[in-house]
Amino acid sequence: MKMVWICLGWAALLPGVVAAEVKVAAQTLRQGGFTLLQVPVSSTVRLGGAAVPVVPQGGQAYALLGFDRKEAATRWLEICPPAAACTTQKITVASRTYQTQNVRGVGKAHREPDPHALKQMAADNAAIAAARRATLAAATRGEVAGGLGFLERFRRPSVGPITGVYGSARLFDGAERSWHKGVDYAAPTGTPVVAPAAGVVRLARSTFMSGNLVMLDHGANLTSLYAHLDTMAVKVGQVVQAGDRLGTVGTTGRSSGPHLHWGLYVGPVALDPQFWVAK
């Protein structure tokens, strides 16, 4: 990610106290967007009262904030440096209008899962949650074992036209089931899927709904996932760099045709991956 430093105005909680310097590295203040802050090392950061991991790196530290699909228009951010008064800032998040997409051709087994499938889905969800916990734990400890992917401008993980966008309500054969937590790229089965930035593999698993699924930890509690893969070319714990192959496009799991589903998350909050892609 190309770093663009912008001074952010802070209102000190205590009159006359000069706040420690905080800078914005990059941001998109819209629903599904994010803010990446540079803060003093050993600071405590909270968004809406919830703790945000602070990752030290080279004499400075970073905190990544994510905004949900229906994020409230106003959020309050508090930063407490180690040797200065806490400061607070109002963040205004712009709203968005989302599409409705009707997905056809999904088999009954994935529209109406049977008890065996439901058991597998529960195990899949537990594995995904464990991968996210590992990502959060690493960020909380200040670790970036997979590199500084969260500081990079991401590349597209696959070729092909975009056939599904972030935030859209998903109707499967006319019945609304969910909303789309990422971007879909249509491409032939076997098309390479590559890492958009540096990271470490937290999950590489065959799942019921997402098919063959890979998850990367990019540092600072940022994870990306790659679903419906035909093949997987990585294993848990493997470190990858931007452009390294993760697998190939497929149509495994709940899918109506060959495509890559690419998701991006800060913790459990799904972001719009297109905000991270180099233009």
C-alpha positions in Angstrom: 0.0 0.0 0.0 1.4 3.4 -1.0 1.7 5.3 2.3 0.1 8.8 2.2 0.7 10.6 5.5 -2.1 12.9 6.5 -2.1 14.7 9.8 -5.3 13.9 11.7 -6.8 16.6 14.0 -7.2 15.4 17.6 -9.3 16.9 20.3 -7.6 16.4 23.7 -9.8 15.1 26.5 -8.0 17.4 28.9 -7.9 21.2 28.0 -4.4 22.5 27.3 -2.8 19.0 26.9 -1.0 18.5 23.7 -1.8 15.2 22.1 0.9 12.9 20.9 1.2 12.8 17.1 -1.1 10.5 15.3 -1.0 10.1 11.5 -3.3 8.4 8.9 -1.3 6.1 6.6 -4.3 5.3 4.3 -8.1 5.2 4.6 -11.4 5.0 3.0 -14.1 6.4 5.3 -17.0 4.5 3.8 -19.0 1.5 4.9 -16.8 -1.5 4.1 -13.8 0.7 4.3 -10.9 1.2 6.8 -8.4 3.5 8.5 -4.8 2.6 9.0 -3.2 4.8 11.7 0.4 5.3 12.8 0.5 5.8 16.5 3.2 6.0 19.2 4.6 2.6 20.2 2.9 1.0 23.2 -0.3 3.1 22.7 -3.7 1.8 23.6 -6.3 2.2 20.8 -10.1 1.7 21.1 -12.8 2.0 18.5 -16.2 2.3 20.1 -14.8 1.1 23.3 -13.4 -2.1 21.7 -9.6 -2.7 21.8 -7.7 -2.5 18.5 -4.3 -4.3 18.3 -1.3 -2.0 18.0 1.6 -3.5 16.0 5.1 -2.0 16.6 7.4 -1.8 13.6 10.7 0.1 13.3 10.2 2.6 16.1 6.6 3.3 15.2 3.3 1.4 15.5 0.2 0.8 13.5 -3.5 0.2 14.3 -6.0 -0.9 11.6 -9.7 0.0 11.9 -12.4 -1.7 9.9 -15.9 -0.5 9.1 -18.8 -2.8 8.6 -21.2 -3.0 5.7 -23.8 -1.1 7.8 -21.4 0.8 9.9 -22.9 3.7 11.9 -22.3 7.2 10.5 -20.4 8.2 13.7 -17.7 6.2 15.5 -15.5 7.4 18.4 -11.8 6.6 18.5 -9.7 6.8 21.6 -5.9 6.7 21.6 -3.9 6.6 24.9 -0.1 7.0 24.3 2.2 5.5 27.0 3.3 8.9 28.3 0.6 11.4 27.4 -3.1 12.0 28.0 -5.7 10.0 26.1 -7.2 11.7 23.1 -10.5 11.2 21.3 -11.7 11.8 17.7 -15.0 11.5 16.0 -14.9 9.4 12.8 -17.6 10.0 10.2 -18.3 7.0 7.9 -20.1 7.6 4.7 -23.0 5.3 3.8 -23.4 3.2 0.7 -26.2 1.7 -1.4 -25.8 -2.0 -2.2 -27.0 -4.1 -5.1 -29.3 -7.2 -5.0 -28.0 -10.2 -6.9 -29.9 -13.3 -7.8 -27.6 -16.4 -8.0 -29.0 -19.3 -10.0 -27.8 -22.8 -10.5 -26.9 -23.7 -6.9 -27.7 -27.3 -6.1 -30.3 -28.3 -3.5 -27.7 -29.8 -1.2 -26.2 -26.3 -0.7 -29.5 -24.5 -0.5 -31.0 -26.9 2.0 -28.1 -28.6 3.9 -28.9 -32.0 5.5 -27.8 -32.9 9.1 -24.5 -34.3 7.9 -23.7 -31.1 6.0 -24.8 -28.9 9.0 -22.3 -30.8 11.1 -19.5 -30.3 8.6 -20.5 -26.6 8.4 -20.1 -26.2 12.2 -16.7 -27.8 12.0 -15.7 -25.5 9.1 -16.9 -22.4 11.0 -14.9 -23.5 14.1 -11.8 -23.8 11.9 -12.3 -20.4 10.4 -12.9 -18.8 13.8 -9.7 -20.5 15.1 -7.7 -19.0 12.1 -9.1 -15.6 13.0 -8.2 -16.0 16.6 -4.6 -16.9 15.6 -4.4 -13.8 13.5 -5.8 -11.6 16.4 -3.4 -13.2 18.9 -0.4 -12.5 16.6 -1.4 -8.9 16.1 -2.0 -8.4 19.9 1.5 -9.7 20.5 2.8 -7.3 17.9 3.9 -10.1 15.6 4.2 -9.9 11.8 5.6 -13.4 11.0 4.1 -13.3 7.5 5.5 -9.8 6.7 4.0 -6.4 6.6 1.2 -7.2 4.1 -1.2 -4.7 5.7 1.2 -1.9 4.6 1.1 -3.0 1.0 -1.1 -1.9 -1.8 -2.8 -5.1 -2.7 -2.8 -6.6 -6.2 -5.7 -8.6 -7.7 -5.5 -12.2 -6.7 -7.0 -13.4 -10.0 -7.8 -12.3 -13.6 -11.3 -12.2 -15.0 -14.3 -9.9 -14.8 -16.0 -9.0 -11.5 -19.3 -10.9 -11.2 -20.1 -10.3 -7.6 -19.5 -7.2 -5.5 -19.2 -6.5 -1.8 -22.3 -5.8 0.2 -24.9 -7.1 -2.2 -27.9 -9.0 -0.9 -27.6 -12.6 -2.2 -30.7 -14.3 -3.5 -30.3 -18.0 -4.3 -33.0 -19.0 -6.9 -35.1 -16.1 -5.6 -34.8 -16.6 -1.9 -32.6 -14.2 0.1 -30.0 -16.1 2.1 -27.1 -13.8 2.9 -25.1 -10.8 1.8 -21.9 -10.9 -0.2 -18.8 -10.5 1.9 -16.2 -9.9 -0.8 -15.6 -9.8 -4.6 -16.0 -12.5 -7.2 -13.8 -12.9 -10.2 -15.1 -15.2 -13.0 -12.3 -17.2 -14.6 -11.9 -20.7 -16.1 -11.2 -23.6 -13.7 -7.4 -23.9 -13.2 -6.7 -20.1 -13.5 -4.0 -19.2 -11.0 -4.9 -17.5 -7.7 -2.1 -15.5 -6.1 -1.5 -13.7 -2.8 -2.3 -10.0 -3.1 0.3 -9.1 -0.5 2.7 -10.8 2.0 1.1 -13.0 4.6 1.2 -16.3 6.5 -1.3 -19.1 5.8 -3.7 -19.6 8.7 -6.1 -22.1 7.0 -6.1 -24.4 3.9 -9.2 -26.6 4.2 -11.9 -28.2 2.2 -15.2 -26.8 3.5 -18.9 -27.4 2.7 -20.0 -23.9 1.7 -16.7 -22.2 0.6 -15.2 -25.3 -1.0 -11.4 -25.4 -1.0 -10.6 -22.4 1.2 -7.3 -20.6 2.0 -7.0 -17.8 4.6 -4.0 -15.5 4.9 -2.9 -13.4 7.9 -1.4 -10.1 6.6 -0.6 -8.6 10.1 -2.5 -6.0 12.2 -5.5 -8.4 12.5 -6.1 -8.3 8.7 -7.1 -11.6 7.0 -8.0 -12.5 3.5 -9.7 -15.6 2.2 -10.0 -17.3 -1.2 -12.9 -19.6 -1.7 -14.3 -22.2 -4.2 -10.7 -23.1 -5.2 -10.2 -26.1 -7.5 -6.7 -26.8 -6.0 -4.8 -25.4 -3.0 -1.0 -24.9 -3.3 -0.2 -23.8 0.2 -0.2 -25.3 3.8 -0.9 -23.8 7.2 2.1 -21.8 8.5 3.6 -21.2 5.1 4.8 -17.6 4.5 3.9 -16.1 1.1 4.8 -12.9 -0.7 2.7 -10.9 -3.2 2.3 -12.9 -6.4 3.0 -16.3 -4.8 0.5 -19.0 -6.0 -2.2 -20.0 -3.5 -4.1 -22.4 -5.7 -6.4 -22.3 -8.8 -9.9 -21.1 -9.5 -12.7 -23.7 -9.2 -16.3 -24.2 -8.4 -16.2 -26.2 -5.2 -18.7 -25.6 -2.4 -21.8 -23.5 -2.9 -21.0 -22.2 -6.3 -22.8 -21.8 -9.6 -19.7 -21.8 -11.8 -16.0 -21.3 -11.8 -14.9 -18.2 -10.0 -12.8 -16.9 -7.1 -14.4 -15.4 -4.1 -12.0 -13.0 -2.4 -12.8 -11.7 1.1 -11.0 -9.3 3.4 -11.5 -8.9 7.1 -10.4 -6.9 10.1 -11.2 -9.4 12.8 -14.7 -10.6 12.0 -15.6 -7.4 10.1 -15.8 -7.9 6.4 -14.3 -5.1 4.3 -14.6 -4.3 0.6 -11.4 -5.7 -1.0 -11.7 -3.3 -3.9 -10.7 -0.4 -1.5 -7.3 -2.1 -1.1 -6.5 -2.9 -4.8 -3.9 -0.7 -6.6 -5.5 1.4 -9.3 
